Amino acid sequence: MKTEGCEARTLVALVVGVGFGVVIGIATLAAAHPAFQSKEWAAWVQALGSIGAIAAAIFIMKHQSKVQMEERRQEKKIFLETVSGLMEGIRTRLIAAENKKLVASDDETWNAFEIDLSCLEVTNMEMFESKALLDAFIKSRANLNLMVKFKFINKDAVQFSVVMRGLVEKTNEAVFEFLQESDAVKNSIEHRR
């Protein structure tokens, strides 16, 4: 991206330099030869200057549009990497919860899940690239929400264990689906360059 900016500045400097050269050349001709002092030449010089200004404006607009598209692509990529990192952390905790039989009294794990849920709740869903990715995100967030809410309303250890095992599996599947879809979207963003 830095080389593109450098190339653009070099091209603009070249166009401006050539423009000044043409203006100085025409001024020299007009001063040296009386045939170039007519009002018609002034109109031609003005017309050429206007065309040059329009061409420069179009070039600058296209360059700015290209830079904005690249910035937007980078923003989406960073967003997806951030949300994917959060989801990977959730998945790691879910796998650990499956292995050690998650209980209501495990405050450390539940605090981590509550923080994860808080982060997911403030995520800007407009940034998702595809409907499938958005659906997987919503499903993951909803299942994690059910897990956290169920922890607070159910104190019966046996029922908690049975229901929670199912919720953990569903949430893990939803997060896994999100991560797969996220990888596909990140790859498509990379290939748009």
C-alpha positions as YAML, in Angstrom:
chain: A
units: angstrom
residues:
- id: 1
  name: MET
  ca: [0.00, 0.00, 0.00]
- id: 2
  name: LYS
  ca: [2.92, 2.37, 0.69]
- id: 3
  name: THR
  ca: [4.33, 1.76, -2.79]
- id: 4
  name: GLU
  ca: [0.94, 2.60, -4.33]
- id: 5
  name: GLY
  ca: [0.91, 5.92, -2.47]
- id: 6
  name: CYS
  ca: [4.45, 6.65, -3.60]
- id: 7
  name: GLU
  ca: [3.60, 5.80, -7.21]
- id: 8
  name: ALA
  ca: [0.52, 8.02, -7.07]
- id: 9
  name: ARG
  ca: [2.49, 10.98, -5.71]
- id: 10
  name: THR
  ca: [5.16, 10.48, -8.37]
- id: 11
  name: LEU
  ca: [2.52, 10.41, -11.11]
- id: 12
  name: VAL
  ca: [0.83, 13.56, -9.76]
- id: 13
  name: ALA
  ca: [4.21, 15.33, -9.58]
- id: 14
  name: LEU
  ca: [4.95, 14.26, -13.15]
- id: 15
  name: VAL
  ca: [1.59, 15.53, -14.43]
- id: 16
  name: VAL
  ca: [1.99, 18.84, -12.59]
- id: 17
  name: GLY
  ca: [5.57, 19.20, -13.88]
- id: 18
  name: VAL
  ca: [4.54, 18.53, -17.46]
- id: 19
  name: GLY
  ca: [1.63, 20.95, -17.07]
- id: 20
  name: PHE
  ca: [3.93, 23.72, -15.83]
- id: 21
  name: GLY
  ca: [6.36, 22.92, -18.66]
- id: 22
  name: VAL
  ca: [3.60, 23.27, -21.25]
- id: 23
  name: VAL
  ca: [2.41, 26.56, -19.72]
- id: 24
  name: ILE
  ca: [5.96, 27.98, -19.62]
- id: 25
  name: GLY
  ca: [6.59, 26.79, -23.20]
- id: 26
  name: ILE
  ca: [3.42, 28.43, -24.48]
- id: 27
  name: ALA
  ca: [4.21, 31.64, -22.58]
- id: 28
  name: THR
  ca: [7.70, 31.70, -24.11]
- id: 29
  name: LEU
  ca: [6.30, 31.15, -27.60]
- id: 30
  name: ALA
  ca: [3.69, 33.86, -27.09]
- id: 31
  name: ALA
  ca: [6.34, 36.35, -25.96]
- id: 32
  name: ALA
  ca: [8.78, 35.46, -28.76]
- id: 33
  name: HIS
  ca: [6.42, 35.23, -31.73]
- id: 34
  name: PRO
  ca: [3.61, 37.70, -32.43]
- id: 35
  name: ALA
  ca: [1.57, 34.97, -34.19]
- id: 36
  name: PHE
  ca: [1.06, 33.27, -30.81]
- id: 37
  name: GLN
  ca: [-0.31, 36.42, -29.17]
- id: 38
  name: SER
  ca: [-3.83, 36.22, -30.57]
- id: 39
  name: LYS
  ca: [-6.89, 35.71, -28.33]
- id: 40
  name: GLU
  ca: [-7.52, 32.33, -29.98]
- id: 41
  name: TRP
  ca: [-4.39, 30.93, -28.37]
- id: 42
  name: ALA
  ca: [-5.59, 32.05, -24.96]
- id: 43
  name: ALA
  ca: [-8.82, 30.11, -25.51]
- id: 44
  name: TRP
  ca: [-6.90, 27.00, -26.59]
- id: 45
  name: VAL
  ca: [-4.60, 27.21, -23.58]
- id: 46
  name: GLN
  ca: [-7.62, 27.57, -21.30]
- id: 47
  name: ALA
  ca: [-9.34, 24.59, -22.95]
- id: 48
  name: LEU
  ca: [-6.25, 22.40, -22.58]
- id: 49
  name: GLY
  ca: [-5.87, 23.48, -18.97]
- id: 50
  name: SER
  ca: [-9.50, 22.58, -18.26]
- id: 51
  name: ILE
  ca: [-9.08, 19.15, -19.82]
- id: 52
  name: GLY
  ca: [-5.92, 18.59, -17.76]
- id: 53
  name: ALA
  ca: [-7.72, 19.61, -14.57]
- id: 54
  name: ILE
  ca: [-10.61, 17.25, -15.30]
- id: 55
  name: ALA
  ca: [-8.20, 14.39, -16.01]
- id: 56
  name: ALA
  ca: [-6.32, 15.07, -12.77]
- id: 57
  name: ALA
  ca: [-9.59, 15.17, -10.79]
- id: 58
  name: ILE
  ca: [-10.67, 11.82, -12.24]
- id: 59
  name: PHE
  ca: [-7.28, 10.28, -11.44]
- id: 60
  name: ILE
  ca: [-7.35, 11.57, -7.85]
- id: 61
  name: MET
  ca: [-10.93, 10.35, -7.34]
- id: 62
  name: LYS
  ca: [-10.08, 6.85, -8.60]
- id: 63
  name: HIS
  ca: [-6.98, 6.71, -6.42]
- id: 64
  name: GLN
  ca: [-8.90, 7.80, -3.30]
- id: 65
  name: SER
  ca: [-11.62, 5.23, -4.02]
- id: 66
  name: LYS
  ca: [-9.00, 2.49, -4.32]
- id: 67
  name: VAL
  ca: [-7.39, 3.53, -1.03]
- id: 68
  name: GLN
  ca: [-10.78, 3.58, 0.73]
- id: 69
  name: MET
  ca: [-11.63, 0.10, -0.57]
- id: 70
  name: GLU
  ca: [-8.31, -1.25, 0.71]
- id: 71
  name: GLU
  ca: [-8.87, 0.37, 4.11]
- id: 72
  name: ARG
  ca: [-12.37, -1.15, 4.31]
- id: 73
  name: ARG
  ca: [-11.01, -4.57, 3.35]
- id: 74
  name: GLN
  ca: [-8.35, -4.33, 6.06]
- id: 75
  name: GLU
  ca: [-10.97, -3.21, 8.60]
- id: 76
  name: LYS
  ca: [-13.17, -6.22, 7.82]
- id: 77
  name: LYS
  ca: [-10.20, -8.57, 7.99]
- id: 78
  name: ILE
  ca: [-9.14, -7.24, 11.41]
- id: 79
  name: PHE
  ca: [-12.75, -7.42, 12.65]
- id: 80
  name: LEU
  ca: [-13.09, -11.06, 11.56]
- id: 81
  name: GLU
  ca: [-9.74, -11.98, 13.08]
- id: 82
  name: THR
  ca: [-10.78, -10.39, 16.37]
- id: 83
  name: VAL
  ca: [-14.18, -12.10, 16.53]
- id: 84
  name: SER
  ca: [-12.64, -15.40, 15.39]
- id: 85
  name: GLY
  ca: [-10.03, -15.13, 18.15]
- id: 86
  name: LEU
  ca: [-12.80, -14.60, 20.69]
- id: 87
  name: MET
  ca: [-14.72, -17.58, 19.30]
- id: 88
  name: GLU
  ca: [-11.60, -19.76, 19.41]
- id: 89
  name: GLY
  ca: [-11.20, -18.87, 23.10]
- id: 90
  name: ILE
  ca: [-14.84, -19.78, 23.72]
- id: 91
  name: ARG
  ca: [-14.38, -23.07, 21.87]
- id: 92
  name: THR
  ca: [-11.29, -23.90, 23.95]
- id: 93
  name: ARG
  ca: [-13.26, -23.29, 27.15]
- id: 94
  name: LEU
  ca: [-16.19, -25.32, 25.82]
- id: 95
  name: ILE
  ca: [-13.95, -28.30, 25.03]
- id: 96
  name: ALA
  ca: [-12.42, -28.05, 28.51]
- id: 97
  name: ALA
  ca: [-15.94, -27.84, 29.98]
- id: 98
  name: GLU
  ca: [-16.97, -30.99, 28.10]
- id: 99
  name: ASN
  ca: [-13.93, -32.84, 29.41]
- id: 100
  name: LYS
  ca: [-14.24, -31.85, 33.06]
- id: 101
  name: LYS
  ca: [-18.04, -31.88, 33.41]
- id: 102
  name: LEU
  ca: [-18.91, -28.22, 33.89]
- id: 103
  name: VAL
  ca: [-20.59, -27.48, 37.22]
- id: 104
  name: ALA
  ca: [-22.44, -24.42, 38.47]
- id: 105
  name: SER
  ca: [-19.86, -23.77, 41.18]
- id: 106
  name: ASP
  ca: [-16.95, -23.35, 38.72]
- id: 107
  name: ASP
  ca: [-16.87, -19.55, 39.02]
- id: 108
  name: GLU
  ca: [-13.70, -19.06, 37.00]
- id: 109
  name: THR
  ca: [-15.11, -20.75, 33.90]
- id: 110
  name: TRP
  ca: [-18.50, -19.07, 34.27]
- id: 111
  name: ASN
  ca: [-16.91, -15.65, 34.68]
- id: 112
  name: ALA
  ca: [-14.96, -16.25, 31.46]
- id: 113
  name: PHE
  ca: [-18.15, -17.29, 29.62]
- id: 114
  name: GLU
  ca: [-19.96, -14.18, 30.92]
- id: 115
  name: ILE
  ca: [-17.16, -11.94, 29.67]
- id: 116
  name: ASP
  ca: [-17.24, -13.72, 26.31]
- id: 117
  name: LEU
  ca: [-20.99, -13.22, 26.12]
- id: 118
  name: SER
  ca: [-20.60, -9.51, 26.93]
- id: 119
  name: CYS
  ca: [-18.10, -9.15, 24.10]
- id: 120
  name: LEU
  ca: [-20.39, -10.96, 21.66]
- id: 121
  name: GLU
  ca: [-23.36, -8.81, 22.64]
- id: 122
  name: VAL
  ca: [-21.60, -5.57, 21.67]
- id: 123
  name: THR
  ca: [-20.25, -6.88, 18.36]
- id: 124
  name: ASN
  ca: [-21.21, -4.79, 15.33]
- id: 125
  name: MET
  ca: [-23.15, -7.33, 13.29]
- id: 126
  name: GLU
  ca: [-23.19, -5.07, 10.22]
- id: 127
  name: MET
  ca: [-19.52, -5.92, 9.70]
- id: 128
  name: PHE
  ca: [-20.21, -9.57, 8.82]
- id: 129
  name: GLU
  ca: [-19.50, -10.35, 5.18]
- id: 130
  name: SER
  ca: [-22.11, -13.03, 4.60]
- id: 131
  name: LYS
  ca: [-25.50, -14.17, 5.84]
- id: 132
  name: ALA
  ca: [-24.10, -17.60, 6.71]
- id: 133
  name: LEU
  ca: [-21.42, -16.01, 8.90]
- id: 134
  name: LEU
  ca: [-23.97, -13.76, 10.59]
- id: 135
  name: ASP
  ca: [-26.30, -16.72, 11.19]
- id: 136
  name: ALA
  ca: [-23.46, -18.76, 12.71]
- id: 137
  name: PHE
  ca: [-22.52, -15.82, 14.94]
- id: 138
  name: ILE
  ca: [-26.10, -15.32, 16.16]
- id: 139
  name: LYS
  ca: [-26.50, -19.05, 16.80]
- id: 140
  name: SER
  ca: [-23.22, -19.16, 18.77]
- id: 141
  name: ARG
  ca: [-24.17, -16.12, 20.81]
- id: 142
  name: ALA
  ca: [-27.68, -17.46, 21.52]
- id: 143
  name: ASN
  ca: [-26.38, -20.85, 22.66]
- id: 144
  name: LEU
  ca: [-23.76, -19.27, 24.91]
- id: 145
  name: ASN
  ca: [-26.46, -17.00, 26.32]
- id: 146
  name: LEU
  ca: [-28.63, -20.06, 27.10]
- id: 147
  name: MET
  ca: [-25.71, -21.70, 28.89]
- id: 148
  name: VAL
  ca: [-25.02, -18.65, 31.05]
- id: 149
  name: LYS
  ca: [-28.70, -18.05, 31.84]
- id: 150
  name: PHE
  ca: [-29.31, -21.73, 32.65]
- id: 151
  name: LYS
  ca: [-26.44, -21.68, 35.13]
- id: 152
  name: PHE
  ca: [-28.20, -19.01, 37.18]
- id: 153
  name: ILE
  ca: [-31.68, -20.57, 37.21]
- id: 154
  name: ASN
  ca: [-30.85, -24.19, 37.88]
- id: 155
  name: LYS
  ca: [-29.14, -25.40, 41.02]
- id: 156
  name: ASP
  ca: [-30.07, -29.14, 40.77]
- id: 157
  name: ALA
  ca: [-26.70, -30.79, 40.08]
- id: 158
  name: VAL
  ca: [-28.00, -33.81, 38.16]
- id: 159
  name: GLN
  ca: [-30.38, -31.88, 35.93]
- id: 160
  name: PHE
  ca: [-27.74, -29.17, 35.50]
- id: 161
  name: SER
  ca: [-25.19, -31.71, 34.32]
- id: 162
  name: VAL
  ca: [-27.51, -33.34, 31.77]
- id: 163
  name: VAL
  ca: [-28.89, -30.10, 30.33]
- id: 164
  name: MET
  ca: [-25.54, -28.33, 30.39]
- id: 165
  name: ARG
  ca: [-23.84, -31.15, 28.50]
- id: 166
  name: GLY
  ca: [-26.35, -30.66, 25.67]
- id: 167
  name: LEU
  ca: [-25.96, -26.86, 25.74]
- id: 168
  name: VAL
  ca: [-22.17, -27.10, 25.70]
- id: 169
  name: GLU
  ca: [-22.29, -29.46, 22.69]
- id: 170
  name: LYS
  ca: [-24.74, -27.20, 20.80]
- id: 171
  name: THR
  ca: [-22.70, -24.09, 21.56]
- id: 172
  name: ASN
  ca: [-19.49, -25.84, 20.55]
- id: 173
  name: GLU
  ca: [-21.05, -26.90, 17.23]
- id: 174
  name: ALA
  ca: [-22.30, -23.36, 16.57]
- id: 175
  name: VAL
  ca: [-18.91, -21.82, 17.37]
- id: 176
  name: PHE
  ca: [-17.16, -24.40, 15.17]
- id: 177
  name: GLU
  ca: [-19.57, -23.54, 12.32]
- id: 178
  name: PHE
  ca: [-18.79, -19.83, 12.82]
- id: 179
  name: LEU
  ca: [-15.04, -20.47, 12.71]
- id: 180
  name: GLN
  ca: [-15.31, -22.48, 9.49]
- id: 181
  name: GLU
  ca: [-17.45, -19.80, 7.83]
- id: 182
  name: SER
  ca: [-15.12, -17.09, 9.13]
- id: 183
  name: ASP
  ca: [-12.11, -18.78, 7.53]
- id: 184
  name: ALA
  ca: [-13.96, -18.94, 4.20]
- id: 185
  name: VAL
  ca: [-14.86, -15.24, 4.38]
- id: 186
  name: LYS
  ca: [-11.30, -14.23, 5.37]
- id: 187
  name: ASN
  ca: [-9.99, -16.16, 2.34]
- id: 188
  name: SER
  ca: [-12.46, -14.40, 0.03]
- id: 189
  name: ILE
  ca: [-11.42, -11.01, 1.44]
- id: 190
  name: GLU
  ca: [-7.75, -11.85, 0.82]
- id: 191
  name: HIS
  ca: [-8.45, -12.89, -2.78]
- id: 192
  name: ARG
  ca: [-10.20, -9.58, -3.59]
- id: 193
  name: ARG
  ca: [-6.92, -7.72, -3.67]
...
